[in-house]
Amino acid sequence: MDKHRPSEEMLQELDNALSRLNAMEIVSSDEQKNHVRIMRMLVEGQMHSIREFEHLKKALDLLTEQIFKVQDRINQA
């Protein structure tokens, strides 16, 4: 099974794709601009999802740390 790529790498690739889409929109016809806008929305949504996942991972780490602290206090009592 392949390893997951780091989120920073995925965000950089999506940011590059977003830059290319912005350039495509400038030179596109009206019909193509609508397609480019849809693709931009999808890329931006994916970027948002990656960032939110990172926040969830941090929150889970903090919660786990607090659980261990409570467990240590219970064991010491």
LOLUMVO-133045 format. One record per residue (C-alpha): x negated, z negated, y negated. Coordinates in steps of 0.05 Angstrom, whole numbers, padded with zeros to 5 digits, always signed. Last residue first. Layout:
<vonus>
XZY...
</vonus>
This chain:
<vonus>
+00101-00868-00180+00041-00822-00172+00079-00773-00127+00135-00767-00178+00086-00756-00235+00050-00702-00194+00116-00667-00178+00135-00667-00252+00068-00636-00270+00075-00585-00214+00145-00566-00239+00118-00558-00309+00063-00510-00286+00115-00469-00247+00158-00464-00310+00098-00441-00351+00080-00388-00298+00152-00365-00295+00155-00358-00370+00090-00317-00369+00118-00271-00315+00183-00263-00354+00145-00243-00417+00105-00191-00378+00170-00164-00349+00198-00158-00420+00137-00117-00441+00144-00070-00381+00219-00062-00394+00207-00046-00468+00157+00008-00449+00207+00037-00400+00261+00038-00453+00214+00072-00502+00199+00125-00450+00273+00136-00435+00291+00140-00509+00235+00190-00520+00260+00233-00462+00330+00233-00494+00301+00252-00561+00260+00308-00529+00323+00336-00496+00360+00335-00563+00301+00368-00597+00303+00424-00545+00372+00445-00570+00350+00444-00643+00286+00484-00629+00222+00448-00617+00158+00446-00659+00168+00376-00689+00201+00348-00626+00141+00367-00584+00094+00326-00628+00139+00265-00621+00141+00277-00546+00065+00280-00543+00059+00214-00580+00111+00182-00534+00071+00207-00473+00009+00174-00502+00047+00110-00512+00072+00114-00441+00001+00122-00416-00022+00063-00458+00036+00020-00434+00019+00035-00361-00054+00017-00372-00036-00048-00408+00013-00065-00352-00043-00063-00300-00032-00013-00244+00002-00037-00182-00040-00035-00120-00027+00019-00068+00000+00000+00000
</vonus>
